[in-house]
Amino acid sequence: MSPQWRSGTDLEPIMDQKLVIIDTDAGIDDAQAIMMALAAPGMRIMGITCCFGNTDVDNVCQNVLRVLSICQHTQIPVFRGSVGPLVAATKAVSDHFGTDGLGDVLDEDPQWKEKIQTEHAVNAMTRLVAEHPKQVTLVALGPLTNLALAIRLDPSFPLNLKELFIMGGNMEGKGNVSVCGEFNFVMDPESAHVVLEEYLCPTHIASWEYCCRNKLTWEFFEDLINQDTPAGRFMKKITSSCWAYSKEAMLSKRDVYFGPGFVSYDAYAVAACIDSSVVTESILSAVHVELQGTLCQGMMAVDQKNMLKKDHLVSVMKTCDLTKFSKLLLASLRQPCV
């Protein structure tokens, strides 16, 4: 029987910590981001909810369990969530991080299903937030399907959130999987639209361009993955055969818009959640996710003139303190096993 975890008395002595739920599609950059959150002393991860995206949801669940095991945080509950987008047929998952999301270098745990909570991710998400209204920060690192379903299940859910951090969308109409769209939003445009129209809690977006414009050097990446710790060795292994972490393979692809460099996409959203001063400049703006057209579906329009006359504005990150961000990345792989 799957273990069941309940919040409550075990949270009461640590109310000074930030309560966080991470929603993820668990590719390599998600793994890095989760490790960053685990290493942050001010963070209390209440649960990790899984969604399709970089790979299918079963692989996502296994990947999250692997990260928690390496970092010895297996007490954190993991919930299986959406297997496909809200409206459209399920699209082929990306092989950007390998077919399993972690570089296709790891063996399967035959007992992994027994370690996943029986409660569905969306139910767990709404329950945990209802139990701690205005106290929980939600960090969304994949397609936003679980979040869209959560508001349909419980319309009060986003009102009870303290804040929302999203890695996804784009600022300039530049796409990475379509002409104008970013991967997480393109994988489920309708869910991205629902979230950015109906979630009225404080919302912070680390867009694709933000991540790429604040890239790090490949020399830093080499230093990062050569940390002699369990987490460091794990990260070195999962990036070893992945073309997305090959300097030579990525040079031509990133030169088009942003020039060469190492980008750990999802870690930028988690870093902002941990320390708001990591973001040195942001844009407060209305945003809208386009649902029409073959070229623009899933594109996030940043409406700085508020021509849409929206009351709810979101914070779109623009520049990053790379010194602070680098320290958080290094700390994520240097963390002691507890």
Solvent accessible surface area in square Angstrom, and as a share of the most:
residue,aa,sasa,rsa
1,M,212,0.95
2,S,12,0.08
3,P,74,0.46
4,Q,93,0.41
5,W,45,0.16
6,R,146,0.53
7,S,18,0.11
8,G,27,0.26
9,T,111,0.64
10,D,64,0.33
11,L,1,0.00
12,E,112,0.50
13,P,110,0.69
14,I,42,0.21
15,M,97,0.43
16,D,132,0.69
17,Q,50,0.22
18,K,50,0.21
19,L,4,0.02
20,V,0,0.00
21,I,0,0.00
22,I,0,0.00
23,D,0,0.00
24,T,0,0.00
25,D,1,0.00
26,A,3,0.02
27,G,0,0.00
28,I,1,0.00
29,D,6,0.03
30,D,0,0.00
31,A,2,0.02
32,Q,4,0.02
33,A,0,0.00
34,I,1,0.00
35,M,0,0.00
36,M,2,0.01
37,A,1,0.01
38,L,20,0.10
39,A,28,0.22
40,A,9,0.07
41,P,122,0.77
42,G,40,0.38
43,M,19,0.08
44,R,65,0.24
45,I,12,0.06
46,M,0,0.00
47,G,0,0.00
48,I,0,0.00
49,T,0,0.00
50,C,0,0.00
51,C,0,0.00
52,F,1,0.01
53,G,0,0.00
54,N,13,0.07
55,T,1,0.00
56,D,67,0.35
57,V,5,0.03
58,D,45,0.24
59,N,34,0.18
60,V,0,0.00
61,C,0,0.00
62,Q,13,0.06
63,N,1,0.01
64,V,0,0.00
65,L,27,0.14
66,R,41,0.15
67,V,1,0.01
68,L,2,0.01
69,S,64,0.41
70,I,55,0.28
71,C,3,0.02
72,Q,96,0.43
73,H,28,0.13
74,T,98,0.57
75,Q,111,0.49
76,I,14,0.07
77,P,5,0.03
78,V,2,0.01
79,F,2,0.01
80,R,94,0.34
81,G,2,0.02
82,S,8,0.05
83,V,91,0.52
84,G,11,0.10
85,P,17,0.10
86,L,57,0.29
87,V,106,0.61
88,A,45,0.35
89,A,87,0.67
90,T,83,0.48
91,K,65,0.28
92,A,95,0.74
93,V,58,0.33
94,S,28,0.18
95,D,89,0.46
96,H,42,0.19
97,F,10,0.04
98,G,14,0.13
99,T,94,0.54
100,D,20,0.11
101,G,0,0.00
102,L,0,0.00
103,G,6,0.06
104,D,76,0.40
105,V,43,0.25
106,L,38,0.19
107,D,134,0.70
108,E,112,0.50
109,D,48,0.25
110,P,110,0.69
111,Q,89,0.39
112,W,16,0.06
113,K,138,0.59
114,E,104,0.46
115,K,95,0.40
116,I,13,0.07
117,Q,14,0.06
118,T,98,0.57
119,E,42,0.19
120,H,78,0.35
121,A,0,0.00
122,V,8,0.04
123,N,68,0.35
124,A,0,0.00
125,M,0,0.00
126,T,13,0.07
127,R,39,0.14
128,L,1,0.00
129,V,1,0.00
130,A,57,0.44
131,E,67,0.30
132,H,18,0.08
133,P,64,0.40
134,K,130,0.55
135,Q,62,0.28
136,V,0,0.00
137,T,0,0.00
138,L,0,0.00
139,V,1,0.00
140,A,0,0.00
141,L,1,0.01
142,G,1,0.01
143,P,0,0.00
144,L,1,0.00
145,T,1,0.01
146,N,0,0.00
147,L,0,0.00
148,A,0,0.00
149,L,63,0.31
150,A,0,0.00
151,I,11,0.06
152,R,130,0.48
153,L,97,0.48
154,D,36,0.19
155,P,101,0.63
156,S,46,0.30
157,F,1,0.01
158,P,2,0.01
159,L,99,0.49
160,N,35,0.18
161,L,2,0.01
162,K,92,0.39
163,E,24,0.11
164,L,0,0.00
165,F,11,0.05
166,I,0,0.00
167,M,7,0.03
168,G,0,0.00
169,G,0,0.00
170,N,0,0.00
171,M,38,0.17
172,E,77,0.35
173,G,23,0.23
174,K,53,0.22
175,G,11,0.10
176,N,65,0.33
177,V,77,0.44
178,S,39,0.25
179,V,94,0.54
180,C,20,0.12
181,G,0,0.00
182,E,4,0.02
183,F,25,0.10
184,N,7,0.04
185,F,0,0.00
186,V,22,0.13
187,M,10,0.04
188,D,0,0.00
189,P,2,0.01
190,E,33,0.15
191,S,0,0.00
192,A,0,0.00
193,H,45,0.20
194,V,14,0.08
195,V,0,0.00
196,L,4,0.02
197,E,56,0.25
198,E,64,0.29
199,Y,2,0.01
200,L,99,0.49
201,C,8,0.05
202,P,79,0.50
203,T,6,0.03
204,H,46,0.20
205,I,0,0.00
206,A,0,0.00
207,S,0,0.00
208,W,21,0.07
209,E,1,0.00
210,Y,2,0.01
211,C,0,0.00
212,C,1,0.01
213,R,120,0.44
214,N,12,0.06
215,K,49,0.21
216,L,15,0.07
217,T,79,0.46
218,W,15,0.05
219,E,113,0.51
220,F,31,0.13
221,F,7,0.03
222,E,91,0.41
223,D,87,0.45
224,L,1,0.00
225,I,13,0.07
226,N,77,0.39
227,Q,29,0.13
228,D,122,0.63
229,T,27,0.15
230,P,51,0.32
231,A,3,0.03
232,G,0,0.00
233,R,129,0.47
234,F,15,0.06
235,M,3,0.01
236,K,94,0.40
237,K,103,0.44
238,I,0,0.00
239,T,7,0.04
240,S,80,0.52
241,S,85,0.55
242,C,9,0.05
243,W,93,0.33
244,A,3,0.02
245,Y,20,0.08
246,S,36,0.23
247,K,83,0.35
248,E,132,0.59
249,A,40,0.31
250,M,8,0.03
251,L,60,0.30
252,S,79,0.51
253,K,120,0.51
254,R,18,0.06
255,D,74,0.38
256,V,111,0.64
257,Y,96,0.37
258,F,21,0.09
259,G,17,0.17
260,P,68,0.43
261,G,3,0.03
262,F,4,0.02
263,V,3,0.02
264,S,2,0.01
265,Y,28,0.11
266,D,3,0.01
267,A,0,0.00
268,Y,2,0.01
269,A,0,0.00
270,V,1,0.00
271,A,0,0.00
272,A,4,0.03
273,C,2,0.01
274,I,43,0.22
275,D,51,0.26
276,S,93,0.60
277,S,51,0.33
278,V,1,0.00
279,V,30,0.17
280,T,84,0.49
281,E,80,0.36
282,S,55,0.35
283,I,29,0.15
284,L,124,0.61
285,S,3,0.02
286,A,1,0.01
287,V,2,0.01
288,H,50,0.22
289,V,1,0.00
290,E,49,0.22
291,L,47,0.23
292,Q,129,0.57
293,G,53,0.51
294,T,135,0.79
295,L,103,0.51
296,C,47,0.28
297,Q,63,0.28
298,G,0,0.00
299,M,40,0.18
300,M,2,0.01
301,A,38,0.30
302,V,30,0.18
303,D,19,0.10
304,Q,124,0.55
305,K,170,0.72
306,N,43,0.22
307,M,145,0.65
308,L,87,0.43
309,K,164,0.69
310,K,36,0.15
311,D,147,0.76
312,H,34,0.15
313,L,68,0.34
314,V,3,0.01
315,S,21,0.14
316,V,0,0.00
317,M,3,0.01
318,K,85,0.36
319,T,50,0.29
320,C,14,0.08
321,D,38,0.20
322,L,65,0.32
323,T,87,0.51
324,K,76,0.32
325,F,0,0.00
326,S,18,0.12
327,K,131,0.55
328,L,36,0.18
329,L,0,0.00
330,L,31,0.15
331,A,45,0.35
332,S,0,0.00
333,L,0,0.00
334,R,134,0.49
335,Q,18,0.08
336,P,103,0.65
337,C,52,0.31
338,V,116,0.67
